[in-house]
């Protein structure tokens, strides 16, 4: 009993200070090894849908090793056999469960385990001890194992709940920054990214490329083909534009038929403009024209929209290169918007028909 008393005293000092599953489990595995005399003690998690058992945390002091990270088929494990048989321990694994390939490969002779369950009784894992030698298992060892598995179950459930909550919060944050129709960043996400781009460019001495894209004739698409096909057109347009942009660019949908692209530009160097912060010559201006042309060409083409073909003449795209010094997000967007409207007016003077709609051939 002195050993048991010492273990219980250590337990009362371990549990209150444990801040996570690892900090709780490793001392418990050491205590479990001391009370059972078995050289390997370990915690597993079980994925019943995948049919797998995973060794999460392990302690090994002898020749036999249960490695952390080991994954085995749940149907072949001693843990499943013990649960199915309602038996916690055996000192003769070969005679009791000799059909387990996993036990045979690991050389397990003595084995004891207890299920780790959540508050609802669902199986989450097992707490185990094993040895390559035949050793007797004292009754108090089984009692301690049940206590330890209960403690681990509470911590494991808490960590899973925290992980689920974190994932849910991340998903909510994603929804808050994402356009539901196209999956692109929305206006709020664009403002945040544009602010970061301006700050980074100011530090690095580079310009920022910012473009506005307006889908000319989109009202005609909605009126003639219906809003459902209009939505399909917007999603397809978002995909085509995204494929033509650089990996460092962000494309966002900021309105019904309005998109904005922002990305890093080239070094400012000696670039200057009488219309500062608008950079209208040199490498920055050339980079803006290149991006403008790529986005414009990407918007032209045939769109198949559930039984109808839309031959689209392209969007009005205006991209500017901006000196970020002292420039606000609102000012930057205003300059890009002005450039887009210049392009739109030029397209109208050229009598460009924005969209031609035809019935798709059978």
Secondary structure, 3 states (H helix, E strand, C coil): CHHHHHHHHHHHHHHHHCCCHHHHHHHHHHHHHHHHCCCEEEEEEEECCCCEEEEEEEEECCCCCCCCCCEEEHHHCHHHHHHHHCCCEECCHHHHCCCCHHHHHHCCCEEEEEEEECCCCCEEEEEEEEECCCCCCCHHHHHHHHHHHHHHHHHHHHHHHHHHHHHHHHHHHHHHCECCCCCCECHHHHHHHHHHHHHHHHHHCEEEEEEEEECCCHHHHHHHHCHHHHHHHHHHHHHHHHHHCCCCCEEEECCCCEEEEEEEEEECCCCCCCCCCEECCHHHHHHHHHHHHHHHHHCCEEEEECCEEEEECCCEEEEEEEECCCCCHHHHHHHHHHHHHHHHHHHHHCCCCCEEEEECCC
